[in-house]
Amino acid sequence: MDQDYERRLLRQINHQNLPESQLSGCATSSPVRVKSGDRFIPTRAGSNWTINFHYANENCRATNTVAYVALLRNELLGAAIETVPDPHTDDRRHAHLSQDTHSLFKYTVDPKRVPFDSSNEVSPYSLSPLSNKSHKLLRSPRKPARKISKIPFKVLDAPELQDDFYLNLVDWSAGNLLSVGLGACVYLWSACTSQVTRLCDLSIDGDSVTSVCWNERGSLVAVGTHKGYVQIWDAAGGRKLSSLDGHSARVGALAWNGDQLSSGSRDRVILQRDVRTPPSAERRLQGHRQEVCGLKWSPDHQHLASGGNDNKLLVWNSSSLLPVQQYSDHLAAVKAIAWSPHQHGLLASGGGTADRCLRFWNTLTGQALQSTDTGSQVCNLAWSKHANELVSTHGYSQNQILVWKYPSLTQVAKLTGHSYRVLYLAVSPDGEAIVTGAGDETLRFWNVFSKTRCTKESKSVLNLFTRIR
């Protein structure tokens, strides 16, 4: 070996082994060039592209971003998406996409050449790098991102609206009349004319209102009282038709099923009575160990769901005196109950402060489907009539209103404004608006399910309920 070459090689090796501090302080040493390759090939073996796309969808919900992600799915994963998805739809419908993370790119040769169709396909001689599906995707109409107004379009003053978790004091009839229990009185507010009438005053008997509920036709309103009575009132005539006893404590929950009326009380009993028959004809359902605070009949009128302060959710049929199903997963009182109008047998429930969970049940099989922690006391639940969505109202400690997409359980909107627990909820007869009530003595109307919304919202506070001194 050449001696000069050997000395240069040893000098270079020693120079590379010197610490960085010595290199910086050495003025006589010349810089050493370390040669490296001119290409960098990343390792894609550990990349999960499906999860990466999922994160992109969760972080950005704008229409343009959704279109871009769909375009990437087409070109990289072969998703064959031809229309821009709704930003709020469930991404699970794309779960059939490629699950093989180790073979991202697959090159195949189509043995059968599809003839060119100028109406549907891209020319085989086109210089565009995009596939036919991506071209259809880019030509598809853009769906505007859904926007829900964060402010109520109407606010009513409701003095003496009680801040009691176990009561149900607001209901909206099929005739577009809102019934509200304020202290010892029940008021009716017309959503068409904004007129207010007082239906009844229980102060004469030393009683107070603990629940109100319209029948399906919107002609009769049932009023539960603190002393355990259930009164049936004719809304149009403004007269009391009957007064039913049988409970030994306040009646906080009511539910109509045709001409049958179910009432739940603090005495832990559920009474079912036909308003057309004498009061003696009644069915007593005993299954809760504490106050019954939630009652809802299924859309097919075959099953009754009841929730109690004993943290139990019970399901009854129309003939048995014992519950056919019992769910004990909640850790607090179950007041929020709602049957899905879109899926037969689907029941949603919400727990109180110690639970805060929203749970879904398949009552056909008795199985628990899924649950989510809402972070606050769940006070009410209601499903949308038009879409597979539901709204929940909350108390401790956020006092908020949440709109959920089902079954993804993604939040579509979060509405705030009440300064107290949002204890009361009712849906308009057209299924587009909701009204919420709270202990701050206000009723707030929100557009949460409407398909077309007015851009100009009314912010005026209408003091329609007069305080009786």
C-alpha positions in Angstrom: 0.0 0.0 0.0 1.2 3.5 -0.8 2.5 5.1 2.4 1.1 8.5 1.6 -2.3 7.1 1.0 -2.1 5.1 4.3 -1.2 8.2 6.3 -4.1 10.1 4.8 -6.5 7.3 5.6 -5.3 7.0 9.3 -5.5 10.8 9.7 -9.1 10.8 8.4 -10.1 7.9 10.7 -8.6 9.6 13.8 -10.3 12.9 12.8 -13.7 11.3 12.7 -13.2 9.7 16.1 -12.4 13.0 17.8 -15.1 14.6 20.0 -17.1 17.5 18.6 -15.6 19.9 21.2 -12.0 19.1 20.0 -13.0 19.4 16.4 -14.3 22.9 17.0 -11.2 24.0 18.8 -8.8 22.5 16.2 -7.8 25.3 13.8 -5.4 23.1 11.7 -7.8 20.3 10.9 -9.6 20.5 7.7 -13.4 19.7 7.3 -14.2 16.2 6.4 -16.9 15.5 3.9 -19.0 12.5 4.7 -20.6 11.1 1.6 -24.1 9.8 1.7 -26.7 8.5 -0.8 -28.7 11.0 -2.8 -32.0 9.1 -2.2 -34.1 8.7 0.9 -36.5 5.8 0.9 -39.0 6.0 3.8 -40.2 2.8 5.6 -43.9 2.4 5.2 -44.2 -1.0 6.9 -45.5 0.5 10.2 -47.9 3.0 8.7 -51.6 2.5 9.1 -53.1 4.7 6.4 -56.7 3.9 7.4 -56.1 5.3 10.9 -54.3 8.3 9.4 -57.3 9.1 7.2 -59.6 8.7 10.3 -57.5 11.3 12.2 -57.8 13.7 9.3 -61.6 13.3 9.2 -61.8 13.9 13.0 -59.6 17.0 13.0 -61.1 18.7 10.0 -64.8 18.6 9.0 -64.9 21.2 6.4 -66.4 20.2 3.0 -63.3 20.9 1.1 -61.2 18.8 3.5 -63.6 16.0 3.3 -63.5 16.1 -0.5 -59.7 16.1 -0.4 -59.6 13.1 2.0 -62.1 11.2 -0.2 -59.9 11.9 -3.2 -56.8 10.5 -1.4 -58.9 7.4 -0.4 -59.7 6.9 -4.1 -56.1 7.2 -5.3 -54.3 5.5 -2.5 -56.7 3.0 -1.1 -59.0 2.4 -4.0 -62.1 3.4 -2.1 -64.2 4.2 -5.3 -66.0 7.2 -3.7 -68.0 9.1 -6.3 -69.7 11.7 -4.2 -68.5 14.0 -1.4 -69.6 12.6 1.9 -71.5 14.7 4.4 -69.0 16.1 6.9 -71.2 14.8 9.8 -72.0 11.3 8.5 -70.5 8.3 10.1 -67.1 7.3 8.8 -67.8 3.7 9.6 -69.4 3.2 6.3 -65.9 3.3 4.8 -64.7 0.5 7.1 -64.5 -1.9 4.2 -61.5 -0.1 2.8 -58.2 -1.8 2.5 -56.9 -3.2 5.8 -53.6 -4.5 4.4 -51.1 -1.9 5.6 -48.1 -3.7 4.1 -49.2 -3.6 0.5 -50.3 0.0 0.0 -49.7 0.2 -3.8 -51.0 -2.7 -6.0 -50.2 -2.6 -9.7 -52.5 -4.8 -11.8 -53.1 -5.0 -15.5 -56.7 -5.1 -16.7 -56.9 -7.7 -19.4 -60.2 -6.4 -20.7 -60.1 -2.8 -21.8 -63.3 -1.0 -21.2 -64.5 0.9 -24.3 -64.5 4.6 -24.0 -67.8 6.3 -23.2 -67.8 10.0 -23.4 -70.7 10.4 -21.1 -69.4 8.5 -18.1 -65.7 7.6 -18.4 -62.5 9.6 -18.8 -60.7 9.1 -22.1 -58.1 6.4 -22.0 -55.8 8.9 -23.7 -56.3 11.5 -21.0 -53.2 12.9 -19.3 -55.0 13.3 -16.0 -53.4 11.2 -13.2 -56.8 10.7 -11.5 -59.0 7.7 -11.8 -62.5 7.7 -13.2 -64.0 7.6 -9.7 -62.0 10.6 -8.6 -63.2 12.6 -11.7 -66.8 11.8 -10.7 -66.0 12.8 -7.2 -64.7 16.2 -8.3 -67.8 16.7 -10.5 -70.2 15.8 -7.7 -72.2 18.7 -6.1 -70.8 20.0 -2.9 -73.0 19.6 0.2 -72.7 22.6 2.4 -71.5 21.9 6.0 -74.4 21.8 8.4 -74.7 24.8 10.7 -76.8 24.9 13.9 -77.4 28.3 15.4 -75.7 28.7 18.8 -78.4 31.1 20.0 -82.1 30.4 20.6 -84.5 31.9 18.2 -87.0 32.7 21.0 -86.7 33.1 24.8 -89.7 33.1 27.1 -89.8 34.1 30.8 -91.1 31.2 32.9 -91.3 32.4 36.6 -91.6 29.7 39.2 -90.3 26.9 36.9 -88.9 24.6 39.5 -85.3 23.4 39.6 -86.2 19.8 40.4 -84.5 16.9 38.5 -87.3 14.5 39.1 -90.2 16.6 37.6 -91.4 16.9 34.0 -93.0 20.3 33.6 -92.8 21.0 29.9 -94.5 19.3 26.9 -95.3 20.2 23.3 -98.6 19.0 21.8 -99.4 17.9 18.2 -101.6 21.0 18.0 -98.5 23.2 18.5 -99.5 24.2 22.1 -96.8 24.3 24.8 -97.9 23.3 28.3 -95.7 24.5 31.2 -96.2 23.8 34.9 -95.3 26.9 36.9 -95.8 26.6 40.6 -99.5 25.7 41.2 -100.6 26.6 37.6 -100.4 25.1 34.1 -100.1 27.6 31.3 -100.6 27.0 27.6 -98.6 28.9 25.0 -99.6 28.8 21.3 -96.6 28.6 19.0 -98.8 29.9 16.2 -100.3 33.0 17.9 -98.0 33.5 20.9 -101.1 33.7 23.1 -100.9 32.5 26.7 -103.8 31.0 28.6 -103.9 29.6 32.1 -105.4 26.2 32.1 -105.7 25.4 35.8 -104.7 26.7 39.3 -104.1 24.1 42.0 -103.4 26.6 44.7 -107.1 26.5 45.7 -106.5 22.9 46.9 -103.1 23.6 48.3 -101.5 21.5 45.6 -98.8 22.2 43.0 -97.9 20.8 39.5 -95.2 18.2 39.2 -95.7 16.9 35.6 -97.6 17.6 32.4 -98.1 15.5 29.3 -100.2 15.8 26.1 -102.0 12.9 24.5 -101.1 12.0 21.0 -103.9 13.9 19.4 -103.1 17.0 21.4 -106.6 17.5 22.8 -106.1 16.3 26.4 -103.3 17.2 28.8 -102.6 15.2 31.9 -101.4 17.0 35.0 -99.6 15.3 37.8 -99.7 16.9 41.3 -97.7 17.0 44.4 -100.4 15.3 46.4 -100.5 12.3 44.0 -103.4 13.1 41.8 -103.6 12.9 38.0 -106.0 15.4 36.4 -107.2 15.1 32.9 -108.0 18.5 31.2 -109.7 19.4 28.0 -107.3 22.0 26.4 -109.8 23.5 24.0 -112.6 23.8 26.5 -110.4 24.6 29.4 -112.3 22.3 31.8 -111.2 19.4 34.0 -112.6 16.0 32.8 -111.5 13.8 35.7 -109.2 13.6 38.7 -107.6 10.2 39.3 -106.2 9.1 42.7 -104.2 6.0 43.6 -100.8 7.4 44.3 -99.7 8.3 47.8 -96.9 10.7 46.7 -96.1 13.2 44.0 -96.5 12.1 40.3 -93.4 13.2 38.5 -93.7 11.2 35.3 -96.6 10.7 32.8 -96.8 8.9 29.4 -99.8 8.4 27.1 -100.4 5.3 25.0 -103.6 5.9 23.0 -106.4 6.3 25.6 -104.2 4.7 28.3 -102.2 6.9 30.7 -99.2 5.7 32.7 -98.1 7.6 35.8 -95.0 7.2 37.9 -94.7 8.4 41.4 -92.4 8.8 44.4 -94.4 6.0 45.9 -92.4 3.7 43.5 -95.5 2.5 41.7 -96.5 2.9 38.0 -100.3 3.0 37.4 -101.8 2.4 34.0 -105.4 3.5 33.5 -107.8 3.9 30.6 -109.3 7.4 30.8 -112.5 6.0 29.2 -113.2 3.5 32.0 -113.9 3.9 35.7 -110.9 4.7 37.9 -111.1 1.3 39.6 -109.8 -0.4 36.4 -106.0 0.1 36.8 -102.8 -1.9 36.5 -100.1 -1.5 39.1 -96.6 -2.0 38.0 -94.1 -2.5 40.9 -90.5 -2.9 40.1 -88.6 0.2 41.2 -87.3 0.6 44.7 -87.2 4.4 44.6 -89.1 7.3 42.9 -90.1 6.8 39.2 -88.9 9.8 37.3 -88.9 8.7 33.7 -91.6 7.1 31.5 -91.8 6.6 27.7 -93.9 4.3 25.5 -92.3 2.8 22.4 -93.4 4.0 19.0 -95.2 0.7 18.3 -97.2 1.1 21.6 -96.1 -2.3 22.9 -93.4 -1.5 25.5 -93.1 1.0 28.3 -89.6 2.1 29.5 -89.3 3.4 33.0 -86.4 4.9 34.9 -86.1 5.4 38.6 -84.0 6.9 41.3 -82.8 3.4 42.1 -80.5 3.6 39.0 -82.7 1.0 37.2 -84.1 1.1 33.7 -87.0 -1.3 33.3 -89.0 -2.4 30.2 -92.6 -3.5 30.5 -94.9 -5.0 27.9 -98.6 -4.2 27.6 -99.8 -7.3 29.4 -97.4 -8.4 32.1 -97.2 -7.0 35.6 -93.5 -7.7 35.9 -90.7 -6.1 33.9 -89.6 -8.1 30.9 -86.2 -6.5 30.9 -84.0 -4.8 33.5 -80.8 -2.8 32.9 -78.6 -1.9 35.9 -75.6 -0.4 34.2 -76.3 3.2 35.2 -74.8 4.5 38.4 -77.3 7.3 39.1 -81.0 8.1 38.6 -82.4 7.4 35.1 -84.7 10.2 34.0 -83.7 10.6 30.4 -85.4 7.9 28.2 -86.0 8.0 24.5 -87.1 5.3 22.0 -85.7 5.6 18.5 -88.3 6.2 15.7 -85.8 4.9 13.1 -84.8 1.5 14.5 -87.2 -0.9 16.1 -86.3 -1.8 19.7 -83.6 0.8 20.1 -83.7 2.5 23.4 -81.5 5.3 24.7 -81.1 6.3 28.4 -79.0 8.8 30.4 -77.8 8.7 34.0 -77.6 11.4 36.6 -74.6 13.2 38.2 -72.8 10.1 39.4 -73.1 8.3 36.1 -73.2 11.0 33.3 -73.3 8.3 30.6 -75.5 8.0 27.6 -76.3 4.3 26.9 -78.1 2.5 24.1 -79.9 -0.8 24.4 -81.4 -3.4 22.0 -84.6 -4.3 23.7 -85.3 -7.1 21.2 -82.3 -9.0 22.4 -81.7 -7.4 25.8 -78.1 -6.5 24.9 -76.2 -3.3 25.7 -75.1 -1.7 22.4 -72.7 1.2 23.3 -72.2 4.1 25.7 -70.4 7.4 26.0 -69.5 9.6 29.0 -71.1 13.0 28.4 -69.2 14.7 31.2 -72.4 16.1 32.8 -75.7 15.0 34.4 -78.1 13.7 31.7 -81.5 15.2 32.2 -83.4 14.6 29.0 -83.2 12.8 25.6 -85.1 13.1 22.4 -84.7 11.6 18.9 -85.0 13.5 15.6 -87.9 12.5 13.4 -86.0 13.3 10.2 -82.5 12.0 10.8 -80.7 9.4 12.9 -79.7 12.0 15.5 -80.7 12.8 19.1 -80.4 15.7 21.5 -79.6 15.5 25.2 -79.8 18.2 27.9 -77.5 18.3 30.8 -77.2 19.6 34.3 -74.2 19.4 36.7 -72.0 20.9 35.7 -72.0 22.1 32.1 -75.7 23.0 31.8 -75.5 22.4 28.0 -77.5 21.0 25.1 -75.7 18.4 22.9 -76.8 17.1 19.5 -75.4 13.7 18.6 -75.1 11.7 15.4 -76.0 8.0 15.9 -74.4 5.4 15.8 -71.1 7.2 15.6 -71.9 9.3 18.7 -70.1 12.3 17.3 -71.3 15.7 18.6 -72.9 17.8 15.9 -73.5 20.8 18.0 -73.1 22.1 21.6 -75.6 24.8 22.7 -75.2 26.9 25.9 -77.2 29.7 27.4 -79.0 28.3 30.4 -77.4 29.3 33.7 -79.1 26.4 35.6 -79.6 22.7 34.9 -81.4 22.1 31.6 -84.1 19.9 33.3 -86.9 20.1 30.7 -87.1 19.3 27.0 -89.8 19.0 24.4 -89.8 18.6 20.6 -92.0 20.6 18.3 -94.7 18.7 16.4 -92.8 19.1 13.1 -89.7 17.7 14.7 -87.5 20.6 13.7 -87.2 22.7 16.9 -86.9 22.0 20.6 -87.7 23.9 23.7 -85.6 23.6 26.9 -86.4 24.8 30.4 -84.2 25.4 33.4 -84.3 26.7 36.9 -83.1 30.1 35.6 -86.9 30.5 34.9 -86.5 30.7 31.1 -87.7 28.7 28.2 -85.4 28.7 25.2 -86.3 27.6 21.6 -83.6 26.1 19.4 -83.5 25.0 15.7 -81.5 21.8 15.9 -83.1 19.4 13.5 -84.5 21.7 10.8 -83.3 21.1 7.2 -83.6 24.8 6.2 -82.8 27.5 8.7 -83.5 31.1 8.7 -80.3 33.2 8.7 -81.9 36.0 10.8 -82.6 34.9 14.3 -84.8 36.7 16.8 -82.9 37.5 20.0 -85.7 39.4 21.8 -86.8 38.1 25.2 -90.6 37.7 25.4 -92.0 38.0 28.9 -95.2 36.1 28.2 -95.7 34.4 31.5 -96.9 36.8 34.1 -95.9 36.2 37.6 -98.8 35.9 40.0 -98.4 37.7 43.2 
